Amino acid sequence: MEMRKLLYMIWPPHEANHAHAIMDLRNCGDGEDARWNGVLERVRKTVSEKNDESGAIEEMAKEIQESETKRKEVLENKAAAFFGGLGVAISVLSIIPAVFATGGRMTPLVSPVVGVAYLLAQIHLLVAVAYSIKVRKIGVFRRPCAENLLDMLREGRDNISERITIRIAQVKWNEDVLIRKANYIHAVEKLFLRGLSLIAFGAVVSVLGEIGKMLGWL
């Protein structure tokens, strides 16, 4: 357990990937259609026992579904904001050759430290961008659509109980999708902040190196 926590601290995406592996194991490798039908049947059985409260339940299910849709949009907008990290990463990449150049102004003592810091920053920022793209591509997010209505009409289930069932089943299905998105966003934030911290560290070391050189300490 302690080793796992250490790995989580060293590499943030590992925690998200481990959590997702557990979720996949819980789903037992079921196909999407089989899993959806399983969720639908479990919800349908529960809803059928609450016919006397159908109006209130439908309103509550609608509110939860709208809240989930807004949460999805917030997470994906956050992911889009981190695309800017690609520009920062490219800028850092252009600095690295100058840092290691033999004719550079940095002393042999400072140059490797700054170069490694910028290289690690580059890795963190690029991986952050890659995972922010994953946030927008994760899973199937189920929402009310024409096909749901057509299915209800074809099966003769066009009633309030079935509408509630569909809404709640979609909410249950979307929980995993939102958890995965949130986990990746958490990893992206950590990677991005660590990348910026490494850039700041490299810049500070560079400045201190220049000062030391001017004063004759290096």
Order of alpha helices (4+ residues) and beta strands (2+ residues): alpha-alpha-alpha-alpha-alpha-alpha-alpha-alpha
